Amino acid sequence: KVANMPVQANYRTNVYGSLLTVPGEFTVVKDHEWAGPGYDNGYKAVSTAEELTAAIEAGVPVKLAEDIKLSDCIVPPSNKEITIDLNGYKLECENTVINFYNTSNASIVLNDSSNGNGIISTSGEAIISACYTGKITVNGGKFINTDGIDNDKIHYKQNNAIFGCVKDLVINGGIFGSEDMKCSVITGGTGNIIIEDGTFKSKLLYLIQLSGSSDSQRSLTINNGKFGHETYNGIVIAAGDGFNVNINGGIFINSTDGTYPLFNYGQTNSKFFISDGEFYGSDYLIDTFYNRNSSKTSFPDAATITGGKWQVGDLDAYLTDGQTKTETGEYNGKTVYAVSK
């Protein structure tokens, strides 16, 4: 410490040398109290819609402290990343909850530090409406469309949870849909999708519907997760023109009544590449959009299968290039085969 050292012009002081070169040691303490009241480990605790939207506009990470019902959708700020931790509470809106339209390169991260009790829901057409730039990362939460719950009529909505697709959609966890919903779960159009984990449910229609044109190539990559259930009457993945689907793990199930294939695809510049996973339920694996209710024709060029466990009626049509199958168990009274190359 050098306190109040006198210095006089044109005179040498007796302080020199190692004072300016000796190594310094510093202790850095992250003290969240300095952020002021209402913060929790760097997150702003919010209890009202007004507090939530103000914090998002300021680019501050938020953590719900109460259930919040919005009167209007959240619009992520352009060129910023926002983080919302559901924290076990419910975030809902009658219309879209989060709307990426009219933004540019916006990014949002959705967490649920309560390990699955947080809910984000709507009675409108989409929980998240995405645009063509930016990124969505989902790490947890339950995504529920209350207007898609079973009732007297079938809701042929375009989506349940996420409509459209930003430049990148990454899903690391969460529960999407429920077994009594009559909606699709994810409808993607323009970007790439990576699913590391999660649970995806619906009563009918598509779980994941990838639409687009063959003009540009996009991809869906699935590394883990559970898709469908034993009474699900629909198509797990519909890959439109210009989409490659890479499946490296996960469980894929639909009803055993044979009405729908597990997958269907656009015949222009799209294909399934399957290296691992478990596939159960349907009498046939892949069909086109146009034949899903009437044809059980196999399309062997639509898929390359090199592994996984299978119980589908037309598996042999896809086993080429030295792939073999061996009995490995049973599912709903039918033999399950393990595929290897």
C-alpha positions in Angstrom: 0.0 0.0 0.0 1.3 3.4 -0.9 -1.0 6.0 0.6 -0.8 9.8 0.1 2.7 9.6 -1.3 4.1 13.2 -2.0 5.4 13.8 -5.5 7.3 17.0 -6.5 8.0 18.0 -10.1 11.6 17.5 -11.2 12.5 15.5 -8.1 13.1 11.8 -7.9 11.0 9.9 -5.3 12.4 6.9 -3.5 9.8 4.6 -4.9 10.9 2.7 -8.0 11.7 -0.7 -9.5 9.7 -3.6 -8.3 6.7 -1.6 -7.2 5.7 -1.5 -10.9 6.6 -5.0 -11.8 5.9 -7.3 -8.9 3.2 -9.9 -9.6 -0.2 -9.1 -8.2 -2.8 -11.5 -6.8 -6.5 -10.8 -7.0 -9.5 -12.5 -5.5 -12.7 -12.2 -7.5 -16.0 -12.8 -5.7 -19.3 -13.0 -7.7 -21.7 -11.4 -5.3 -25.2 -11.4 -6.7 -26.4 -9.0 -4.1 -24.7 -6.3 -6.1 -27.3 -6.8 -8.8 -29.9 -5.3 -6.5 -33.1 -6.8 -5.1 -35.2 -9.2 -7.1 -32.3 -11.2 -8.7 -31.6 -14.9 -8.2 -28.2 -16.1 -9.4 -28.2 -13.6 -12.2 -31.9 -14.1 -13.1 -34.5 -11.3 -12.6 -37.4 -12.7 -10.6 -40.6 -11.7 -12.3 -44.2 -12.1 -11.1 -46.2 -10.0 -13.6 -46.5 -9.7 -17.3 -45.3 -6.2 -17.1 -42.1 -7.2 -15.2 -41.5 -10.0 -17.7 -41.8 -8.0 -20.8 -39.7 -5.1 -19.4 -36.9 -7.5 -18.4 -36.9 -9.1 -21.9 -36.8 -5.8 -23.6 -33.8 -4.9 -21.5 -32.1 -8.3 -22.4 -32.1 -9.5 -18.8 -32.5 -13.3 -18.0 -35.8 -13.9 -16.2 -37.0 -16.5 -13.8 -40.8 -16.8 -13.1 -41.8 -16.3 -9.5 -45.5 -16.7 -10.1 -47.8 -18.0 -12.8 -48.0 -15.3 -15.5 -50.8 -14.9 -18.1 -49.9 -12.6 -21.0 -52.4 -10.5 -22.9 -50.0 -10.2 -25.9 -47.1 -12.3 -27.1 -43.4 -11.9 -26.2 -41.3 -10.5 -29.1 -37.6 -11.4 -28.6 -35.3 -8.3 -29.2 -33.4 -8.5 -32.5 -29.7 -9.5 -32.2 -30.1 -10.4 -28.6 -30.3 -13.6 -26.5 -33.0 -13.8 -23.9 -33.4 -16.6 -21.3 -36.6 -17.6 -19.6 -36.6 -20.0 -16.6 -40.1 -21.3 -16.0 -39.0 -22.3 -12.5 -42.0 -24.6 -12.0 -44.6 -22.0 -12.9 -47.0 -21.5 -15.8 -46.5 -19.0 -18.7 -49.5 -18.7 -20.9 -51.2 -16.6 -23.5 -54.5 -17.0 -25.5 -52.5 -16.4 -28.7 -48.9 -17.1 -29.5 -46.7 -16.9 -26.4 -43.4 -16.1 -28.2 -43.4 -14.6 -31.6 -40.2 -14.4 -33.7 -41.8 -12.6 -36.6 -40.6 -9.0 -37.2 -37.3 -9.8 -35.4 -33.8 -10.4 -36.8 -31.3 -12.9 -35.4 -33.1 -13.1 -32.1 -32.3 -15.9 -29.8 -34.2 -17.4 -26.9 -33.3 -20.1 -24.3 -36.1 -21.8 -22.4 -35.2 -23.5 -19.1 -37.1 -25.1 -16.2 -35.0 -25.3 -13.1 -37.9 -27.2 -11.3 -37.1 -30.3 -13.3 -40.3 -30.6 -15.3 -43.1 -28.7 -13.5 -43.0 -25.5 -15.5 -45.6 -25.1 -18.2 -45.7 -22.8 -21.3 -49.1 -23.0 -23.0 -51.6 -21.4 -25.4 -55.1 -21.8 -26.7 -54.0 -20.3 -30.0 -52.3 -21.8 -33.0 -48.7 -21.9 -31.6 -46.8 -21.6 -28.4 -43.8 -20.3 -30.4 -44.1 -18.9 -33.9 -40.7 -18.7 -35.5 -39.2 -16.7 -38.3 -36.3 -17.4 -40.6 -33.4 -16.2 -38.6 -32.2 -16.6 -35.0 -32.2 -19.6 -32.7 -34.4 -21.4 -30.2 -32.9 -23.6 -27.5 -35.3 -25.6 -25.3 -33.8 -27.2 -22.2 -37.0 -28.1 -20.3 -40.7 -27.3 -19.6 -44.0 -28.7 -20.7 -45.5 -27.4 -23.9 -49.3 -27.6 -24.0 -51.8 -26.3 -26.5 -55.1 -26.3 -24.6 -57.2 -25.8 -27.7 -55.9 -29.1 -29.0 -57.2 -31.1 -26.1 -59.7 -33.7 -27.2 -63.3 -32.4 -27.7 -66.2 -32.9 -30.2 -64.2 -31.9 -33.3 -60.8 -32.6 -34.6 -58.4 -29.6 -34.7 -56.3 -29.8 -37.9 -53.9 -27.1 -36.7 -50.5 -26.7 -38.3 -48.7 -27.1 -35.0 -48.9 -27.4 -31.3 -45.7 -26.2 -29.8 -43.4 -24.7 -32.4 -44.5 -23.4 -35.8 -42.0 -22.6 -38.5 -38.3 -22.9 -37.8 -35.6 -20.4 -37.1 -32.1 -20.9 -38.4 -31.4 -23.3 -35.6 -33.8 -25.1 -33.3 -32.1 -27.2 -30.5 -34.2 -29.3 -28.1 -32.3 -30.7 -25.2 -35.3 -31.8 -23.1 -38.9 -31.0 -22.2 -42.3 -32.5 -22.8 -44.1 -31.5 -26.0 -47.8 -32.2 -26.3 -49.9 -34.9 -24.5 -51.7 -38.1 -25.4 -55.1 -36.3 -25.7 -54.1 -33.6 -28.1 -55.3 -33.4 -31.6 -52.4 -31.3 -33.0 -49.0 -31.6 -34.5 -46.2 -30.9 -32.1 -43.5 -29.3 -34.2 -43.9 -27.9 -37.7 -40.6 -26.8 -39.3 -40.1 -25.1 -42.6 -36.8 -23.5 -43.2 -34.1 -24.3 -40.6 -32.2 -27.1 -39.1 -33.4 -29.0 -36.1 -31.4 -31.0 -33.5 -33.2 -33.0 -30.8 -30.9 -34.3 -28.1 -33.7 -35.5 -25.8 -37.4 -34.9 -24.9 -40.8 -36.5 -24.9 -43.2 -35.8 -27.9 -46.9 -36.8 -27.7 -50.1 -36.4 -29.6 -53.3 -38.2 -30.2 -53.2 -38.1 -34.0 -51.7 -36.3 -37.0 -48.0 -35.6 -37.2 -45.6 -35.4 -34.3 -43.0 -33.6 -36.3 -43.9 -32.1 -39.7 -41.1 -30.8 -41.8 -42.3 -28.8 -44.8 -40.4 -27.0 -47.5 -39.2 -27.3 -51.0 -36.3 -29.1 -52.7 -34.5 -25.9 -53.5 -32.4 -26.0 -50.4 -31.3 -28.9 -48.1 -32.2 -28.9 -44.4 -31.8 -31.5 -41.7 -33.5 -33.0 -38.6 -31.1 -34.8 -36.3 -32.4 -36.9 -33.4 -30.0 -38.4 -30.9 -32.4 -39.4 -28.2 -35.9 -38.9 -26.9 -39.3 -40.7 -26.9 -41.7 -40.0 -29.8 -45.3 -41.2 -29.8 -46.9 -43.9 -27.6 -48.8 -47.2 -27.9 -52.1 -45.6 -28.8 -50.8 -42.8 -31.0 -52.6 -42.8 -34.3 -50.4 -40.7 -36.5 -47.1 -40.3 -38.3 -44.1 -39.7 -36.1 -42.0 -37.7 -38.6 -43.1 -36.3 -42.0 -40.0 -35.2 -43.9 -40.9 -32.8 -46.7 -38.9 -32.2 -49.8 -35.4 -31.0 -49.1 -35.1 -32.6 -45.7 -32.6 -35.2 -44.5 -33.6 -37.0 -41.3 -30.7 -38.4 -39.2 -31.8 -40.7 -36.4 -29.0 -41.9 -34.0 -31.2 -43.0 -31.1 -34.5 -42.6 -29.4 -37.8 -44.6 -29.2 -40.4 -44.2 -31.9 -43.9 -45.6 -31.5 -47.3 -45.4 -33.2 -50.5 -47.5 -33.1 -50.4 -51.1 -34.2 -53.6 -50.7 -36.2 -51.6 -50.1 -39.4 -53.4 -46.9 -40.4 -50.3 -44.8 -40.7 -46.6 -45.6 -41.3 -44.0 -44.5 -38.7 -42.6 -42.0 -41.2 -43.5 -40.4 -44.5 -41.5 -38.2 -46.8 -41.3 -36.0 -49.8 -39.9 -37.8 -52.8 -37.7 -34.9 -53.9 -34.3 -34.6 -52.2 -35.2 -36.1 -48.9 -34.1 -39.3 -47.1 -33.9 -41.0 -43.7 -30.5 -42.1 -42.3 -31.0 -44.4 -39.3 -28.1 -45.7 -37.3 -29.8 -46.6 -33.9 -33.0 -46.4 -32.0 -36.1 -48.4 -31.3 -39.0 -48.5 -33.8 -42.4 -50.1 -32.9 -46.0 -50.2 -33.9 -46.8 -49.8 -37.6 -47.2 -52.5 -40.3 -45.0 -50.4 -42.5 -42.2 -48.0 -42.1 -42.2 -45.2 -44.8 -44.8 -43.9 -47.2 -45.4 -40.7 -49.1 -47.6 -37.9 -48.0 -50.2 -38.8 -50.6 -50.6 -42.5 -49.8 -50.6 -42.4 -46.0 -54.1 -43.8 -45.6 -54.3 -46.2 -48.5 -51.0 -47.6 -49.6 -48.5 -49.8 -47.8 -45.9 -49.7 -50.6 -42.3 -49.8 -49.5 -39.9 -47.1 -50.6 -36.5 -48.7 -50.0 -34.6 -45.7 -51.5 -36.2 -43.4 -48.8 -34.1 -44.8 -46.0 -30.6 -46.1 -45.2 -30.8 -48.4 -42.0 -27.6 -49.5 -40.4 -28.8 -50.3 -36.8 -31.5 -50.2 -34.2 -34.3 -52.5 -32.9 -37.3 -52.9 -35.1 -40.8 -54.2 -35.1 -42.3 -53.0 -38.4 -44.0 -55.1 -41.1 -41.9 -54.1 -44.1 -38.4 -53.9 -42.6 -36.9 -56.3 -45.1 -37.5 -53.8 -47.9 -34.9 -51.5 -46.3 -32.1 -54.0 -45.5 -29.5 -53.7 -48.2 -25.7 -53.4 -48.5 -25.0 -56.4 -46.2 -27.4 -55.5 -43.3 -28.8 -58.4 -41.4 -31.5 -58.8 -38.7 -31.7 -61.1 -35.7 -34.5 -61.7 -33.2 -34.0 -59.8 -30.0 -37.3 -59.8 -28.2 -41.0 -59.1 -28.6 -43.3 -56.0 -28.7 -47.1 -56.3 -28.5 -46.9 -60.0 -29.5 -44.7 -59.3 -32.5 -41.0 -60.2 -33.0 -38.5 -57.4 -32.5 -35.4 -57.5 -34.7 -31.9 -56.0 -34.1 -30.4 -54.7 -37.3 -26.6 -54.7 -37.9 -24.3 -54.3 -40.8 
